[in-house]
């Protein structure tokens, strides 16, 4: 992450939404004597907490790999991202770029008890299953409950209260509304760089500028 103010994402609610919509995260720790270690797990936003609080788990023995709870950990969450061709601008000079949304979330994890971990696992499953017509709930049957209570010992749950956020959202904000519109259109066209999720994000971030252009057209 470049340490400059360009494209800084300072709004906490926007960061919370980024986590909510993009729950697959990278967990990074610097472990004395070992160096950098990284793991990948889904994270859940604690909706009842103020600020940004993450709930998740790691599979054993990753808690020992990270020495989880002993020091600061960074969790990286990505939103939509992708290549933007200067050929879409229809202006010169221009260079290729990459639009993206990303947050580096820092804090020291708090290790959960087995009961708390089971509750977090239940929330994770419910969150991802709820959009399905016949959700598979962890406590949907006595058999599921018994199985969950057995496998919970193979995981270590944690709560991470984020005390430092480094986040950026680069969505072609530095371009004119006309160029932004062309980028959105190009990303929605079939082809090697078709990326409708990124197109939607660029449109949302630049909504006011695009709306103003429509009113003056």
C-alpha positions as CSV (number, residue, x, y, z in Angstrom):
1,X,0.0,0.0,0.0
2,X,1.5,3.3,-1.0
3,X,1.8,5.7,1.9
4,X,0.3,8.7,0.3
5,X,-3.2,10.3,0.6
6,X,-4.2,9.4,-3.0
7,X,-7.5,7.4,-3.0
8,X,-7.5,7.0,0.8
9,X,-10.6,5.3,2.1
10,X,-11.3,6.9,5.4
11,X,-15.0,6.2,6.0
12,X,-15.4,3.4,8.5
13,X,-18.8,2.4,7.3
14,X,-17.5,1.9,3.8
15,X,-14.7,-0.3,5.2
16,X,-17.3,-2.3,7.1
17,X,-19.3,-2.7,3.9
18,X,-16.1,-3.8,2.1
19,X,-15.6,-6.6,4.7
20,X,-19.2,-7.6,4.6
21,X,-19.3,-7.9,0.8
22,X,-15.8,-9.5,0.5
23,X,-15.3,-11.9,3.4
24,X,-12.4,-14.0,2.0
25,X,-9.4,-12.6,3.8
26,X,-5.7,-12.9,4.0
27,X,-4.3,-13.1,7.5
28,X,-0.6,-12.0,7.9
29,X,1.6,-12.1,10.9
30,X,5.3,-11.4,11.5
31,X,6.5,-14.1,13.8
32,X,9.8,-13.6,15.7
33,X,12.3,-16.1,14.4
34,X,10.1,-17.2,11.6
35,X,9.4,-14.1,9.6
36,X,6.1,-13.5,7.7
37,X,3.4,-16.1,7.7
38,X,0.0,-15.9,5.9
39,X,-3.2,-17.9,5.9
40,X,-6.6,-17.5,4.1
41,X,-10.0,-17.7,5.9
42,X,-13.4,-16.2,5.7
43,X,-14.1,-13.4,8.1
44,X,-17.4,-12.1,9.5
45,X,-18.1,-8.6,10.6
46,X,-19.4,-8.2,14.1
47,X,-22.4,-6.1,13.3
48,X,-23.2,-5.3,16.9
49,X,-19.8,-3.8,17.7
50,X,-18.6,-0.2,17.1
51,X,-15.9,0.3,14.5
52,X,-14.5,-2.7,12.7
53,X,-14.5,-6.0,14.6
54,X,-13.8,-9.2,12.8
55,X,-14.8,-12.7,13.8
56,X,-13.2,-15.8,12.3
57,X,-11.3,-19.0,13.0
58,X,-8.2,-20.8,11.8
59,X,-7.7,-24.5,11.5
60,X,-5.2,-26.1,13.8
61,X,-2.1,-25.8,13.8
62,X,-2.3,-22.3,12.1
63,X,-2.9,-20.7,15.5
64,X,0.6,-21.8,16.4
65,X,2.0,-20.8,13.1
66,X,0.8,-17.3,13.6
67,X,1.2,-17.3,17.4
68,X,-2.3,-16.0,17.4
69,X,-3.1,-13.6,20.1
70,X,0.5,-12.8,21.0
71,X,1.1,-9.9,18.7
72,X,-0.5,-7.6,16.1
73,X,-1.9,-9.3,13.0
74,X,-2.9,-7.8,9.7
75,X,-6.0,-8.9,7.8
76,X,-6.3,-7.9,4.1
77,X,-9.7,-7.7,2.5
78,X,-10.1,-7.1,-1.3
79,X,-13.0,-5.6,-3.1
80,X,-13.6,-5.6,-6.9
81,X,-10.4,-5.0,-8.8
82,X,-9.1,-5.2,-12.4
83,X,-7.2,-3.9,-15.3
84,X,-8.2,-0.7,-17.0
85,X,-6.9,-0.1,-20.6
86,X,-5.9,3.4,-21.7
87,X,-7.5,2.5,-25.0
88,X,-10.9,2.9,-23.4
89,X,-10.2,6.5,-22.5
90,X,-10.3,7.8,-26.1
91,X,-7.9,10.5,-25.0
92,X,-4.2,11.1,-25.0
93,X,-1.8,10.9,-23.2
94,X,-2.9,7.9,-21.2
95,X,-1.3,4.9,-19.4
96,X,-2.7,1.5,-18.2
97,X,-3.8,1.3,-14.7
98,X,-5.5,-1.0,-12.2
99,X,-8.7,0.0,-10.3
100,X,-9.2,-1.6,-6.9
101,X,-10.6,-1.5,-3.3
102,X,-8.5,-2.9,-0.5
103,X,-8.2,-2.6,3.3
104,X,-5.4,-3.6,5.6
105,X,-6.9,-4.1,9.0
106,X,-4.6,-4.3,12.0
107,X,-5.2,-5.5,15.5
108,X,-4.3,-8.2,18.1
109,X,-6.6,-11.2,18.0
110,X,-8.5,-12.3,21.1
111,X,-8.7,-16.1,21.3
112,X,-12.3,-17.4,21.8
113,X,-13.4,-20.2,24.0
114,X,-14.8,-23.3,22.4
115,X,-18.3,-22.2,23.1
116,X,-17.7,-18.7,21.6
117,X,-15.9,-20.3,18.6
118,X,-18.9,-22.6,18.0
119,X,-21.2,-19.6,18.1
120,X,-19.0,-17.8,15.5
121,X,-18.9,-20.9,13.3
122,X,-22.7,-21.0,13.5
123,X,-22.9,-17.3,12.4
124,X,-20.5,-17.9,9.5
125,X,-22.5,-20.9,8.2
126,X,-25.8,-19.0,8.7
127,X,-24.4,-15.9,6.9
128,X,-23.3,-17.8,3.8
129,X,-26.3,-20.2,3.7
130,X,-29.1,-17.7,4.3
131,X,-29.4,-16.7,0.6
132,X,-30.0,-20.3,-0.5
133,X,-33.6,-21.6,-0.9
134,X,-32.8,-24.5,1.5
135,X,-30.1,-23.3,3.8
136,X,-27.9,-25.9,5.5
137,X,-27.7,-24.7,9.0
138,X,-25.1,-25.9,11.5
139,X,-27.8,-26.6,14.1
140,X,-30.5,-27.6,11.6
141,X,-30.6,-31.2,12.9
142,X,-29.3,-33.0,16.0
143,X,-26.9,-34.8,13.8
144,X,-25.4,-31.5,12.5
145,X,-25.1,-30.1,16.0
146,X,-23.3,-33.2,17.2
147,X,-20.9,-33.1,14.3
148,X,-20.2,-29.4,14.8
149,X,-19.5,-29.9,18.4
150,X,-16.9,-32.5,17.5
151,X,-15.1,-30.6,14.8
152,X,-14.9,-27.3,16.7
153,X,-11.9,-28.6,18.5
154,X,-10.0,-28.6,15.2
155,X,-10.3,-24.9,14.9
156,X,-9.3,-21.8,17.0
157,X,-11.8,-18.9,16.9
158,X,-10.8,-15.3,17.3
159,X,-12.1,-11.8,17.6
160,X,-10.0,-9.0,16.1
161,X,-10.9,-5.4,17.2
162,X,-9.3,-3.3,14.4
163,X,-7.3,-0.5,15.9
164,X,-5.6,0.7,12.7
165,X,-7.0,0.8,9.1
166,X,-5.1,1.5,5.9
167,X,-7.5,1.4,3.0
168,X,-7.7,2.7,-0.5
169,X,-10.3,2.7,-3.2
170,X,-9.1,3.7,-6.7
171,X,-12.1,3.7,-9.0
172,X,-11.1,6.1,-11.8
173,X,-12.1,9.1,-9.7
174,X,-9.3,11.2,-11.3
175,X,-11.0,10.8,-14.8
176,X,-13.7,12.9,-16.4
177,X,-17.2,11.6,-16.2
178,X,-17.1,10.9,-20.0
179,X,-14.0,8.7,-19.5
180,X,-15.5,7.0,-16.5
181,X,-18.6,6.2,-18.5
182,X,-16.4,4.6,-21.2
183,X,-14.4,2.6,-18.7
184,X,-17.7,1.2,-17.2
185,X,-19.0,0.4,-20.6
186,X,-15.8,-1.4,-21.6
187,X,-15.8,-3.5,-18.4
188,X,-19.4,-4.6,-19.0
189,X,-18.6,-5.8,-22.6
190,X,-17.7,-9.4,-23.3
191,X,-14.0,-9.8,-23.7
192,X,-10.7,-10.6,-21.9
193,X,-11.3,-7.8,-19.3
194,X,-15.1,-8.2,-18.8
195,X,-15.6,-7.3,-15.1
196,X,-19.2,-6.3,-14.2
197,X,-18.5,-6.2,-10.5
198,X,-15.7,-3.7,-11.0
199,X,-17.9,-1.7,-13.4
200,X,-20.7,-1.6,-10.8
201,X,-18.2,-0.4,-8.1
202,X,-16.8,2.3,-10.4
203,X,-20.3,3.5,-11.1
204,X,-21.3,3.6,-7.4
205,X,-18.1,5.5,-6.3
206,X,-18.5,8.0,-9.1
207,X,-22.3,8.3,-8.9
208,X,-22.4,12.0,-8.2
209,X,-20.1,12.9,-11.0
210,X,-21.9,10.7,-13.5
211,X,-25.3,12.0,-12.3
212,X,-24.2,15.6,-12.8
213,X,-23.0,14.8,-16.3
214,X,-26.4,13.3,-17.1
215,X,-28.2,16.5,-15.9
216,X,-26.1,18.8,-18.0
217,X,-26.1,16.6,-21.1
